[in-house]
Amino acid sequence: MDRYLLQINGMRCNACSAKVHGALISISEIESVEVDHHQNSAVILVRGRVEAERVQLALGQVGDFTLTEMQFEDNSSDHAGNV
């Protein structure tokens, strides 16, 4: 699974976090979601591939939330030592 760090504007409270969580977990490729409204961020684990536009669409359907960054976090050791 791939891990992504999302920066999301518009979250102000726990209710916002819950809406964002629901929107993200509704995307079939997303297996896990952790949302932190204090940091305006979420971490998702994705099986397969998901486009930023699809994430933004899901967020926009539940509130005034804007995806400002979607960063892949390569934490695998599969490529360690390879040149």
Buried (B, 14 or more C-beta within 10 A) or exposed (E): EBBBBBBBEBBEEEEBBBBBBEBBBEBEBBBEBEBEBEEBBBBBBBEEEBEEEBBBEBBBEBBEBBBEEBEEEEEEEEEEEEE
